[in-house]
Amino acid sequence: MPASDHPSLIDLIPQAAFRATPGGRLVELNVHGRRVLGLAPGKGKKAALRACCRPPERWDHLVAALRAEGYAEDFECEWEFPGGGPAFLSVTAALVPEAADGGTVVGLLLDMGGARELQARLIESRNRLRAVADAVPDLILAVDRDFRVTLANHAAAHWMGCRVEEAAGRPCTELHGGRECPTEADPAACPVRQVFSEGRAVARVLELSGRLGRRIFGVNAASVPDGEGRCGQVALVLRDITESRAAEEEIRRLNREIQGNLEKLEDRNAQLEKALRELKEAQSHLLQSEKMASVGQLAAGVAHEINNPVGFVSSNLQTLRSYAADFRRVIELYRELAALVEREGPGEAADLAARVRAAEREADLDFLLADLDDLVAQSLEGTERVRKIVADLKDFSQVDRAELKRADLNRGIESTLNVVWNELKYKAEVHKDLGDIPLLLCYPQQLNQVFMNLLVNAAQAIEGRGEITVSTRAVDAPRPGVEIVVHDTGKGIPEEIRHRIFEPFFTTKPVGKGTGLGLHVTYKIVQRHQGTIEVESEPGRGTTFRVFLPVLEEADFAGEPDPAAPAAGAAGG
């Protein structure tokens, strides 16, 4: 068989192998080499290796290394052969001395394309991770078992006072200025030592001193396993919490200050509550006094109103006493006549009967009998009037014990007019226009106090004699309820003080004539009933007060002030 048909010895090598001259001319390339270079059979036999090397000077460097050392290992170079594609190869070669051409270069080719791509990816990934780590303001680093830094991000290197590439190999004590480890006396306090000892992640707060000063860090340390699964390094993340700690301390200080202020406020509130209770008690006594003063102010008029019926009842009783004496004398004669008839018979009674007739004529018995019914009727009428006045007056004397109930406001107005009539009848002609109104859930005695204050004010505002008109009507807007209007033809209220008339203790009356609580109490009672009170006045022409009281249910009074608290005030302001 021809020699060319025998396989070459170089083809028996299971790796890509070649022979070439030092000048770079390919002498022989085995089958595996063609596969690595992507050459078809029969191609590239006379290829110039140096020309296919990128750059060609890399071949010269290889030959120089071979002549100097006789052997070269892992010499990396990019190749591009005619008829094949580019390839990144690692060359391991030796120079075989020969007389011709200065020897022969014999070598093995290792395709590094996949490894190179993987390496490029790893480098890209590493660069990306480093960029991320460098962008983080936290200090990120790894420490080996010799307590030396193996890697650090920009923030960690900056803290240690070096560049990132200079951080590796430095002792981790440089995190606190190169001084002794602050946890040396207590190794368990060192997060690096604890992770190496226990193999678990730990968290600490450490105060470190560096070239940037003294700072407080929150430290998180975790194990980085080695190839055998043991803790080979410790990864550290240090977050500067100096400002947040200072903020926390400031918050604690503020909380302490707030707590102190709260305690002071509580003390102050207790004092204010005590003062408020005392003020309410004083107000209660004052309002009670004003209420009694109001009743006292009306007492003379009420006494006069009571004296009138009491006077004619007394006169009637005197007359009845006289009538009774005449009746007694006539009755005694009748009894004697009856006894005589029973004893002696009718014949002996003529003289006594004549005496009885004379006594009847003298006493005017027919008149007495006719007048008796009138006297009794007048006396009953007088006593009923006294009873009504006393009952109405009793309502005003018990304003502080008012109860919530449905009431007829027209009846309350009539009752109030009856109590204050003596204050009104000498000052004004009173006109009533009381409409058909619904019963309202209210404190009726308190509303009677409102009516009394407005009516007495109206009378006091009239100089000489005038008119007072009281009217009521049902309304639907702004919500269902009742409107009460009290109008007088008095002197009116000047515009400059009109806005002050509901203020407590404001009065235009002379000292001793008014306390200024009447209209204020009126306003408060109306407000308690969720109503409104408005005033219209024109000096010289009179004043009109309009009170609106809505239809309410018991739930509407929930949370209202205790109605048992004194609410009445002096009539008039």
Secondary structure by P-SEA (a helix, b strand, c coil): ccccccccccccccccccccccccccccccaaaaaaacccccccccccccccccccaaaaaaaaaaaaccccccccbbbbcccccccbbbbbbbbbbcccccbbbbbccccaaaaaaaaaaaaaaaaaaaaaaaaccccccccccccccccccaaaaaaaccccccccccccccccccccccccccccccaaaaaaaccbbbbbbbbbbccccccccbbbbbbbbcccccccbbbbbbbbaaaaaaaaaaaaaaaaaaaaaaaaaaaaaaaaaaaaaaaaaaaaaaaaaaaaaaaaaaaaaaaaaaaaaaaaaaaaaaaaaaaaaaaaaaaaaaaaaaaaaacccccccaaaaaaaaaaaaaaaaaaaaaaaaaaaaaaaaaaaaaaaaaaaaaaaaaccccccccccaaaaaaaaaaaaccccccccccccccccccccccaaaaaaaaaaaaaaaaaaaccccbbbbbbbbbbccccbbbbbbbbbccccccccccccccccccccccccccccaaaaaaaaaaaaacbbbbbbbccccbbbbbbbbcccccccccccccccccccccccc
